[in-house]
């Protein structure tokens, strides 16, 4: 896998999430709406993860044609720091390099539910069947924040 694969994955997940949002607006059944929101949450987290990882690789000058697993710069390695799915494990590496005030990453969200979604996101949410917030709209806001994060990173890389 190459670093540009992270960017392509983030863009692919954004597209899917836009479709999930459109479907959510026209869906009537409560269970169907919940299913759409859970998938929106899951994929939105991957938008953030892929975008941040892309930014890390670019800003630490990883060669675009080298496999991502070969990263070993400034004490950051793929195995110890990048392959994990928790935001806290790698967001600091990017904020040290990029001069941008990333939403959620810099903990500047006015919506506590959205911040909670960010802090609790993990790849294992794909197995969960319950909402992690009080308001369904917070998941849509989480997706919108993920798009802002990715756009800001891609514009700085």
HUPE-V882870 format. One record per run of one state. SS is the DSSP state (H for helix, E for strand, C for the rest). FROM is the first residue (numbers start at 1). TO is the last residue. If there is no record, write none. Layout:
SS;FROM;TO, SS;FROM;TO
//
This chain:
C;1;2, H;3;26, C;27;29, H;30;59, C;60;67, H;68;70, C;71;71, E;72;73, C;74;75, E;76;77, H;78;82, C;83;86, H;87;89, C;90;90, H;91;97, C;98;111, H;112;120, C;121;122, H;123;127, C;128;135, H;136;155, C;156;157
//
